[in-house]
Amino acid sequence: MADESFTLNITGMTCGACVVSVEKVASQVENVESVSVNLALNRAVIQLKPNTQTHLAKTDVITAIERSGFGAKEKHGKPVLFDEAKLELRKQGKKVSLALLLALPTLYLTMIADDMGLVNGMDRRLLLAFLATLPVYFWSGWDFHAKAWKSLRNGSANMDVLVHLGTTVAFLWYSLVTFETHIPFLPSVFETANHVFFDGVVFIIGFVLLGNWMEAAAKLKATDALHSLMEMQPKQARVITDESHGHSEYRNVEAVAVGSLIKVLLGETIPLDGTLHESRASIDVSMMTGEPYPVRKVDGDEVSAGTIVLDGSVLIRTTRPSEETLLASIITLVEEAQMGKAPIQRLVDRVAGIFVPVVVVLALLAALFWLLYPDSSSYNPMATPAELAIMVLVSTLVIACPCALGLATPTALIVGTGVGARNGLLIKGIEALENAYKTDTLVIDKTGTLTSGKPRVSHIEMLDCEVKEILGIAASLEVESTHPLSSAIQTSWSNVSSSRPELSGIKTMPGLGMIGDYDGSLVAVGNAELMEEVGVELDDDLKERLVLAAAKGVTLVLVSQGLRLLGWIEAKDRVRESSEKAILHAKQMGYDIIMLTGDRQEAADTLAQEIGIDTVLAGVKPDEKALHVKRLQDEGRSVAMIGDGINDAAALTVANVGIAMGAGSDIALDAADFVLLRNDLIDAVSSLSLGRSTMRRIRGNLGWAFVYNVIGIPLAMGVLLPFTGFLLPPAFAAAAMSLSSVSVVGNSLLLRWWSPIRE
């Protein structure tokens, strides 16, 4: 049995330490090879060892995760973010509302209200504050307490542990101060306490819940693009059951067989990939590629699931099952990319795993220091040393929750890959983004990338033959070739004759051309190197004429019979309209641009000058492209290779970043790091721009999260207290912690306004 993997939706994670906890318990299950958990997606990918029974292992992993205090369900259809997460968001909203509703009266009772007298020997004001705190501590904050104990039982610690310890210490302390007259044998420290800060308990739970609620809502927005992709494919298709009479019935797309004929009406979304059958229509492909204008399709043209018919009903012959459509491949690609982890994020997760115990120790040491420090009361006359120690302990525990660190990378990655998919730019993962950020050199293939890839014969130079002879031999040799020039020659020959000369022994000469046998003599079609290979001599006069011809920017195809050069065919490929703009934008972004082509140097230089490229590598054979990329890397360059994803597969794989234009081939999806749904060079430049923007957000998030902890923890421990008398109150610490998480997610969400280069 092959290696197996499965994906689980995880609930209950709140910070980077939670990620470590889930990964730890899942990896300890027998036969689990590796575990990757994404906090922003609330998802875990479990890789099993070979020859493992998936069903049994899946059950064991789910049980282990649930025992550790988290929820786990197998992923089906939509991510958990669009199902349980929405329900969970509403539940959190109710708990937040209660906590914040009771926060103000609790603050008034403990900090502002005058003496209200006694009730059975107890301060009425403090008793009311205690009663207002009870529902917040036990109902709004119950998840913190329950998950904290489950986490501790499993030998790990997360954000819930910090919140639980902080609020429980504060709640118990202030409760004992309130009821000290009715509890015998209490230490005198409770009798001498000057303040009761029940409002701190309520505000901590309220602010942390509010931060979690805002964070969850922001994470839902971050995954909007993926959700939109999932909603693009209709659940049913109208299948023609009787083609002669046009009878049809609705079927679920999963039940529609390949080769079925389906009907799509005006304004409907195409449910499956296929080809138009005796139909023509304008198709809105904007949701797939970001292309603002409709695309005209005619009989036999390919159409994709998720696109919309704009001007009449059409018939479509399906070519792929629902799970293998281009849209399904895109969704899978985006999901896999969003699960990726940068090396820095893996380091952050490891740090988060030991962060909580370290913070607990620091909080205890700081509290003990201020409790025993002889002059602590002089720095804060309003609090006793014990009260000061409790405030330091609670503030340090609460402010140090590692939520921002855990969210720094995945939220930006989700938004970046999502906005890319919405604009037809598919990103394979975090490694692709990191490499795109470091890229300094663009290597661009000519045919099909800078040009349309559909050359046309512009001139035939005959030396000692007729047009039917030279063109007939070329067409007969090229009939078995898939090169774009072959199509141009075949089209030109079809205008001359409907039959071709009979050739035998046709062979492909890689990087040179084609050879064959015609009436007992060797015939060849290809470049000048092939002519030399078959013994055709090119004198100086011919070489000069070839140079002059190539200088016009055309591709030359030489044709010979025996040792005689019959002449050559000149083919002109149309430069894409956006190529010059794309090169200009790439230069403005600081890239060194190199054109790679198999053409003669003269033709390549003419095209390069036309669109603004300074460096040209010409005469490069298909199998040599990867070697040229490797040579540039050996010079210390970080190379992005842009090609069509078919002939350039090797170079795309070798490059630091491979960008394939057009996602129609499986080779493009496999070989490239970025896949562009449109055949437009300007989208390649846009994808690099998106990579830069996303990595800037990730680095900014990590920087903010790091600085926040470096500044916040010492403030909570009372570093400034001897110098300024300032001590961070617990409620402020909770607000700062929540703000850090929300700010990281909010910074990532700014990527939603990124837009590709269009002009």
WOBELZI-V655336 format. One record per helix or strand of 3 or more residues. SS is the DSSP state (@ for helix, = for strand). FROM is the first residue (numbers start at 0). LEN is the number of residues. If there is no record, write none. Layout:
BEGIN
ss=SS from=FROM len=LEN
ss=SS from=FROM len=LEN
END
This chain:
BEGIN
ss== from=4 len=7
ss=@ from=15 len=12
ss== from=31 len=7
ss== from=42 len=6
ss=@ from=53 len=14
ss== from=70 len=4
ss=@ from=79 len=3
ss=@ from=83 len=29
ss=@ from=123 len=17
ss=@ from=141 len=12
ss=@ from=158 len=20
ss=@ from=179 len=3
ss=@ from=187 len=4
ss=@ from=197 len=25
ss=@ from=223 len=9
ss== from=235 len=7
ss== from=246 len=6
ss=@ from=252 len=3
ss== from=260 len=4
ss== from=273 len=3
ss== from=280 len=4
ss=@ from=285 len=4
ss== from=294 len=3
ss== from=313 len=5
ss=@ from=321 len=3
ss=@ from=325 len=13
ss=@ from=342 len=30
ss=@ from=375 len=4
ss=@ from=384 len=15
ss=@ from=402 len=20
ss== from=424 len=3
ss=@ from=429 len=9
ss== from=440 len=5
ss=@ from=445 len=5
ss== from=455 len=7
ss=@ from=466 len=12
ss=@ from=483 len=11
ss== from=503 len=6
ss== from=512 len=6
ss== from=520 len=6
ss=@ from=527 len=6
ss=@ from=539 len=11
ss== from=554 len=7
ss== from=563 len=9
ss=@ from=578 len=10
ss== from=591 len=5
ss=@ from=600 len=11
ss== from=614 len=3
ss=@ from=621 len=13
ss== from=638 len=5
ss=@ from=648 len=6
ss== from=656 len=5
ss=@ from=665 len=6
ss== from=673 len=3
ss=@ from=680 len=37
ss=@ from=720 len=4
ss=@ from=729 len=24
END
